[in-house]
Amino acid sequence: MSALGISLPPRIRRLAPFLLAGPISGPLLAGAVLNFKEGRPVLGSLYAFALAEITIVLPLITAKLGLHVL
């Protein structure tokens, strides 16, 4: 980015790869990875659990409820 004359703050540079995963799952993925790296496995596990719930369980529940409506 510095070749274009744009300088991003370190926090944005650190989180930018995670934001490519999406506006909801990206911050959850960042929270899981960064907390595991910083030695906080309990908080990292909570972020990982929330990420799994959003990406796997929520679509399954929505599909099941949608089939009952038909």
VENCOR-V121312 format. One line per field, one symbol per residue. psi: psi as a letter, one per 30 degrees, with the letter a starting at -180 (. if undefined). Layout:
psi->???
//
This chain:
psi->ffffgkkkleeeeefeeeffflfefeeeeeeeeeeeeggifeeeeeeeeeeeeefeeeeeeeeeeeefe.
//
